[in-house]
Amino acid sequence: MPSGDVNAVPPAGTGLPPSRKPFAICREDDAIPPELTGAVVALGNFDGVHRGHRALIAAVRDEAGAHPAAVLTFEPHPRAFFAPDQPMFRLSGPRAKEIVFARLGLDGLIVRRFDATLAGTSARDFVEGWLRDRLKLSGVVIGHDFHFGRGREGSPGTLADLCAQAGISCRIVPAVSADPGDAPISSSAIRAALAAGDVARANDLLGYRWFVLAEVRHGDKRGRTLGYPTANLALDACGLAHGIYAVRMRLADGSLHPGVASYGRRPTFDDGAPLLEAHLFDFKGDLYGQEVAVELLAYLRGEERFSSAEALIAQMDIDSAQARAAIVADRTPSMLA
């Protein structure tokens, strides 16, 4: 079994493997389709699908050979299942993860429901009953800290032993760091960076620009009167720092548009519930009801209260100029291109 040493991975700027191959998605109780039968899978929650997760996915592609290469994950996130009353800042919901996985050279994604039955399954039954008999997998790839089964009784070593008995291959991938000597890349570290407004750090650990998916909702139309109409999006349990960001938005038709966005409570006007309000440069159109994706390229400043609408407009002019410059300068890969 690998030692678990922290290994550095190539920097984010080296790009993402382009993938436009057929990508099968098997959700919840769907039967495993023929194109994913006998798959070798990366197994985990994959919140954010960051550079550490991508090491597992690269190992799956390497291990799969003639077998399909896929990811096996669970919804809802186990933490949300065990503590439903505690809001959880998820880096990527189900739809966002589908977008990212489809770009990584995989054959497909298997999603299974995390419920009381699965939570109560023993480590042995998880391997023999789920991985072998139900999902008919040929192999699994896991991270060095993966635990599973009732009460998290199964360790990576346990999984390797049980898989050997079940006739399933098992590969354990060591921890991954952004640079030698750094702590392992983790979803919690990315959440902390976003909570601090450190978009550059978060995007570096992800290996791509962090993005959110949401439906454009009606607002109070105040932006129009200021000369900055916005698309308003409510983000569920989002821990992003309140402030102003350089962004790009992908519309339902696939087109990409640069812009500047505010995330916060609008202290100059109403101090309401947090919203992401994105103004797209040189764009005219009706976006209401569309599901859009917004990726963050740079943090510009914190949220402020202004003494007048005129002072706010003057600052928005500055923000827009800074956002345009940040968008031109940014070289971080995008999952939305």
Residue pairs with C-beta under 8 A, 6 or more apart in sequence:
1 156
1 157
1 160
1 172
2 144
2 172
2 173
2 174
3 174
4 144
4 174
4 175
5 174
5 175
6 174
6 175
6 176
6 177
6 180
6 181
6 182
6 183
6 184
7 55
7 174
7 175
7 176
7 177
8 176
8 177
8 178
8 179
8 180
8 182
9 51
9 52
9 54
9 55
9 176
9 177
9 178
9 185
11 178
11 204
12 51
12 203
12 204
12 206
12 207
12 208
12 332
12 333
13 331
13 332
13 333
15 333
16 103
16 104
16 207
16 208
16 333
16 335
17 103
17 104
17 105
18 103
19 102
19 103
19 104
19 105
19 106
21 105
21 107
22 35
22 107
23 101
23 102
23 106
23 107
23 108
23 109
24 33
24 35
24 36
24 70
24 107
24 108
24 109
25 98
25 108
25 109
25 111
26 32
26 33
26 36
26 108
26 109
26 110
26 111
27 111
28 75
28 111
28 112
28 113
29 113
32 110
32 135
32 136
33 108
35 68
35 107
35 108
36 68
36 70
36 107
36 108
36 110
37 68
37 136
38 67
38 68
38 136
38 137
38 138
39 64
39 67
39 68
39 69
39 70
39 107
39 108
39 110
39 135
39 137
39 138
40 60
40 63
40 64
40 65
40 67
40 68
40 69
40 70
40 137
40 138
40 139
40 140
40 141
40 169
41 60
41 69
41 70
41 71
41 72
41 110
41 135
41 137
41 139
41 140
41 141
42 53
42 56
42 57
42 59
42 60
42 70
42 71
42 72
42 140
42 141
42 142
43 71
43 72
43 73
43 140
43 141
43 142
43 146
43 148
44 53
44 56
44 73
44 142
44 143
44 146
45 73
45 74
45 77
45 78
46 53
46 71
46 73
46 92
46 97
47 77
47 90
47 91
47 92
47 187
48 91
48 92
48 187
48 190
48 206
48 210
49 92
49 97
49 100
49 101
49 104
49 206
50 91
50 185
50 186
50 187
50 190
50 205
50 206
50 207
51 176
51 178
51 185
51 205
51 206
51 207
52 143
52 175
52 176
52 184
52 185
52 186
54 104
54 207
55 173
55 176
56 141
56 142
56 143
56 173
57 71
57 101
57 104
57 105
57 106
59 141
59 171
59 173
60 69
60 70
60 71
60 106
60 141
61 69
61 105
61 106
63 69
63 139
63 141
63 169
63 171
64 107
64 139
67 138
67 139
68 107
68 108
69 105
69 106
69 107
70 106
70 107
70 108
70 109
70 110
71 101
71 106
71 108
71 109
71 110
72 110
72 112
72 135
72 137
72 140
73 97
73 109
73 110
73 111
73 112
74 111
74 112
74 113
74 114
74 118
75 94
75 111
75 112
75 113
75 114
76 114
77 88
77 90
77 114
78 114
78 119
79 86
79 88
80 88
81 114
81 115
81 119
82 119
87 237
88 237
89 191
89 195
89 237
89 238
89 239
90 236
90 237
91 187
91 190
91 191
91 194
91 206
91 210
92 100
93 213
93 236
94 111
95 213
96 211
96 212
96 213
96 293
97 109
98 109
99 213
99 293
99 335
99 336
100 208
100 335
101 109
102 109
103 335
110 135
112 118
112 130
118 126
118 130
119 150
120 150
121 129
121 130
121 149
121 150
122 149
122 150
122 153
123 148
123 149
123 150
123 153
123 154
123 158
123 159
123 162
124 149
124 162
125 149
126 148
126 149
126 154
127 159
127 162
127 163
127 165
127 166
127 168
128 162
128 166
131 137
131 140
131 163
131 166
131 168
132 166
132 167
132 168
137 168
138 168
138 169
139 163
139 168
139 169
139 170
139 171
140 159
140 163
140 168
140 169
140 170
140 171
141 170
141 171
141 172
141 173
142 156
142 159
142 170
142 171
142 172
142 173
143 156
143 172
143 173
143 175
144 156
144 172
144 173
144 174
144 175
145 156
145 175
146 155
146 156
146 159
146 172
147 153
147 154
147 155
147 156
148 154
148 159
149 158
154 162
156 172
159 170
160 170
160 172
163 169
163 170
164 170
175 184
176 184
176 185
177 183
177 184
177 185
178 185
178 204
178 205
183 189
185 205
189 205
190 202
190 205
190 206
190 210
191 239
193 199
193 201
193 202
193 205
194 202
194 210
194 239
194 240
194 241
195 239
195 240
195 241
196 241
197 241
197 243
197 299
197 302
198 299
199 210
199 245
199 296
199 297
199 298
199 299
200 298
200 299
202 210
202 296
203 209
203 210
203 296
203 297
203 332
204 332
207 333
208 332
208 333
208 334
208 335
209 248
209 295
209 296
209 297
209 330
209 332
209 333
209 334
209 335
209 336
210 295
210 296
211 293
211 294
211 295
211 296
211 335
211 336
212 233
212 235
212 238
212 276
212 293
212 294
213 291
213 292
213 293
214 233
214 234
214 235
214 276
214 291
214 292
214 294
215 233
215 289
215 290
215 291
215 292
216 231
216 232
216 233
216 287
216 288
216 289
216 290
216 292
217 232
217 233
217 234
217 288
218 232
218 288
219 230
219 232
219 275
219 277
220 270
221 229
222 269
223 229
223 230
223 277
223 279
226 309
226 312
226 313
226 316
227 313
228 279
228 313
228 316
228 320
229 279
230 261
230 262
230 277
230 278
230 279
231 249
231 277
231 278
231 279
231 280
231 287
231 292
232 275
232 276
232 277
233 275
233 276
233 277
233 278
233 292
233 294
234 273
234 274
234 275
234 276
235 263
235 274
235 275
235 276
238 263
238 274
238 276
240 263
241 263
241 299
241 302
242 263
242 264
242 265
242 274
242 302
242 303
243 262
243 263
243 264
243 299
243 300
243 301
243 302
243 303
244 260
244 261
244 262
244 299
244 300
244 301
244 302
244 303
244 319
244 323
245 260
245 261
245 262
245 263
245 296
245 297
245 298
245 299
245 300
245 323
246 258
246 260
246 296
246 297
246 298
246 300
246 322
246 323
246 324
246 326
246 327
246 330
247 258
247 259
247 260
247 261
247 278
247 294
247 295
247 296
247 297
247 323
248 256
248 257
248 258
248 259
248 294
248 295
248 297
248 327
248 334
248 336
249 256
249 257
249 259
249 278
249 280
249 292
249 293
249 294
249 295
250 256
250 257
250 292
250 293
250 294
250 295
250 336
251 257
251 287
251 290
251 292
252 290
252 291
252 292
256 336
256 337
257 280
257 281
257 283
258 280
258 281
258 323
258 324
258 327
259 278
259 279
259 280
259 281
259 283
259 323
260 278
260 279
260 281
260 300
260 316
260 319
260 320
260 323
261 276
261 277
261 278
261 279
261 294
261 296
262 276
262 277
262 303
263 274
263 275
263 276
263 277
263 303
264 274
264 275
264 303
265 271
265 272
265 273
265 274
265 303
266 272
266 275
266 277
267 303
267 304
267 305
268 304
268 305
268 306
268 309
268 312
276 294
278 294
279 316
279 320
281 320
281 324
293 336
295 334
295 335
295 336
297 326
297 327
297 330
297 332
298 323
298 326
298 327
298 330
300 319
300 322
300 323
300 326
301 319
304 315
306 312
306 315
